[in-house]
Amino acid sequence: MPDHSPSPAAPDPVAALLGARLSGRALTAFPAPVPATLAEAYAVQQRLIAALGAPVLGWKVGRIPPALIEVLGAERVAGPVLRIAELDGQVPGDAAIFAGGAGAIEAEVMLRLRAVPDRLTGGDDGATWVDQIRAGFEVASSPAPDVHDHAPYGIIADIGINNGLLLGPRLDIDDFATLAVETQIDGVTVGTGRAIDVLDGPWGSLNFLVDLHRRGVIELKPGQWISAGAITGVHPIGIGRTATARFGSAVHIACAAIAETGFKP
């Protein structure tokens, strides 16, 4: 007699990532099947954005592992921003990370889109399309502890492992990209740098996102924030630890890592 019982459903990484992000609980490993191409990874990302059901408030930009740049023909990856909080300058902001997952903090410049350009022409053309620039942190956290072992595909798929932006003071458009930035964790310096020295700088990050927008991979909208790339590096951080960053001599921001309790659209 033929067996008419239904075949077991194929594993779906979106379901596992969605459950973990909504519950705030870490996974034991990145869920199979891990996307094997950039196109597959961005397709999973779009499905996860839709499943989370929250508006996209901005986009983060990250770097492709150097060994894969030539193979993939790309230097950057993108992920949606679904949370944004203001830093008040008096007490450290909350940086929610997954206990048992991957968690890091990144000092970045944040660009707010005034309008969506067709394409940047180089130089400082990006300033035409931005109405505000601020210092800030990207909170980079994933419920999968091994997500970096699957870079860049796992990172892209899990919404760029973005878990929010923390917005600090405004920066002067004339020198924001050349400010010396220093990041410390619990008072120990973990990285230094300048935004202009990260690949082709913040305007290059914006141009990368514009290209993805034109190809239909992501959707940029006026008012969205662009987290333009880690200036001093990607710094792992544990719950209870505090990160600070200085942008030049005048701007200082701080955040403290707390346990993620679950995403609420």
N, C-alpha and C positions, 0 to 999 in steps of 0.2 A: 504494500500500500504506500503511495507517495506521501512524503512528509510535507504538509502544507503549513507548518508552523512558520511564523514570521522569522526572517533572518535577523540576527542581532544587529542593532544600529551601529553604524561606523562611529568610532570615537570622534568627538568634536571639541577642539580646543576652546572654542568660544564659550561653550556651556561651562567648562571647568573654570576658565578665567572669570567669567561673569559671576559664578557662584562665589568664588574667592573674593572678588572685589566687593560684592554686595554684603558679604558676611564679615569681611575683615580678617578672614582666616588664611593662613599661608597654605600653599600646596607642598607636597613632598618633592615635586619636580615639575618642570614645564610639561604641560599636557600634550600628549601625542594626538595627531601627527603634527610635528613642527613644520611650519611652512618651509618650502625648499627654494623659493624664488622671491624676489622683491614684490612681484605682482601678487603672488599668493599671500605674502605677509600683509600687504596693504589691503587686500580683500578681507582678510580676517579682522584687521583693524577696523574697517568700515562696519563690519557686522557687529563687532563688540561695541562700537560707539552707539549704533542703533539700539542694541540690547540694553545698554546702560540708561538710555532715554534722557540724557541731559544735553542742554545746548553746548555747542563747542564755543568756548570763550576765547580760544587762541590756539596757537600751535608752538610746540617746542621743536628745536633743531638739535640733533645729535650727530656724532661722527661715526662713519663706517670704520671698522678695524682696518688699519693700514694695509695689512696683507691682502685684503679683499677689494681694495679700491680699484685696482686695475682690472680685476676679474669682473666686477659688477659695473664698472664705468660710472661710479658715483662716489662722492666723498661724504655725503650727509644722509641722515634719515629724519623723518618727521613723525610727530605724534600729537594728538589733540590735547588741549588743556580743558579740563572740565571743572576745575576748582581754582578760584583766585581769592586771596585774602590780603588785606592791607597790613603793613607793619606800622605800628604807631610810634616807634622810635624809643619808647620807654621800657618796654619789657620784650623779651624774645617772642617772636611769633611761633605758632605751633606748626611743626613739620611732621605730618602723619606718615609713618612707615609701617610696613607689615612685619610684625613680630614673627621671626622664623623665615622671612622672605629676604629679598634684596632691598637694601635701603642706602641712599646716598644723597648728598646735598651738593648743589652746583651754584656758584656765584655767576650771575649773568646780567647782561643788559636786556631790558624789556622795551620793546617798541610797540606802540599802539597805532594801528592802521587808521589813517584818516580816510583813505580810499584804496581800492585795489588797483595797482598799476597793471598795464598790459605787459610791460617788461622794463626792467631797469637798464639804463644805458651805461652804467659805470660811475666811478667817482662817488660823489655825494648825492647822486640822483635820488637815493632812497629817502632823503629828508623831505622831498616833495610829497611823499605819500604817508608820512608819519606825523602825528600831532602831539606825541608825548614820548619821552624816553626816561626810563627810571632804572635805578639799581634794584636788584632783587635776587631771590633764590629760586631755583627750580628744585622741587622735591621729587627725586627720582626713586620710585619704589615699585616693586613687583611682588605679587604673592608667590612667584616661583623663585626659589633660592638660587637656581642654576640658570637664570635667564641669560646671563652674560656668556654662558657656554654656547648659547644658540644665537649669538649676535651675527648679523644684524636682524635676522628674520624674527626671532622670538621677541626682541625688543620692539620692533615695528608692530608686530601682531598685538602685543599687550599694550596697546595705546601709547607706544613710545616709552613705556614704563613711567609716564608722567603721573604724579600724584598731587599736582597742584603747583601754583606759583604764589610766591610771597613778594608783594610789591613794596619797595622802599621809596626813598626820596627821588625827586626828579634830578636828572643829569643835564648838563649843558650840551646842546647839540653840537657845539663847535669842538669840544674836546672829549666827549664821552668815550670814544673808541680808543683814545690814547692814554686814559687814566691808568695808573698803576693799581692793580687789584691784588689784595692779599686775603686769603681765606685761612682761618684758624678753627680748630676743633678743640674745645676745652683749653683754650689759650695757647695751643701749639700750632705753629704755622705748618699747613699741609700743602700749600700751593700759592704761586704768584703768577701774574701774567697781565696782558693787556688784550682787550677785545679785538683790536686791529690785527693782532698777531695770530688769531685763530683762523686758519685757512685764509680766505679773502675777506675776513671781517664780517661785522653785522650786516652790512648791505649785501654781502655775498649770501648770507643765510636767508635774507628776505628774498633775494632773487631766486634762490633754490626753491623756496615755497611758491613763489609766483609761477615758476615753471611747472611744478606739480599741479597747481591750480589750473593752469592752461591746458594740461593734459587730462584733467578730470580725476586726478588721483585724490586730491583734497579739495575743499572749498573754503577759500578765503572770503571774509566779509569785513566791511568797515566796522571799527570798534574792537576788533579782535586784538589780543596781545600776542606778540611774537617774542618767545624766549630764544635769544639769538645764538646760544651755544655756550658751553662751559668755558669760562675764561681761565681759571686756575686748575682745572681738572675735575674729575668726578671723584668725590671723596666719600667713602663709606662712612656711615654714622649709625650708632646704636641708640636704642631708646634711652632717654635720660641724659644724653650728651648735648652740648650746645655748640653751635657753629656761629662764627662771626665773619664778616667780610668788610674790608675797607676799600672804597673806590676813591683814590686820591687821598687828600688829607682831610676833606670835609664831610664825606658821606660814610656812615657806619651803619650796618644792619646786623641783626642777630635773630637766630631761631633755635628752638629746642626740639629735639626729636621725641615724639610721643607715639603711642601704639595706635595704629589704624583700627577703627571700630566698625567700619563698613561704609561703603559709598551710599549716599542718599541723593537720588536725582532731584 
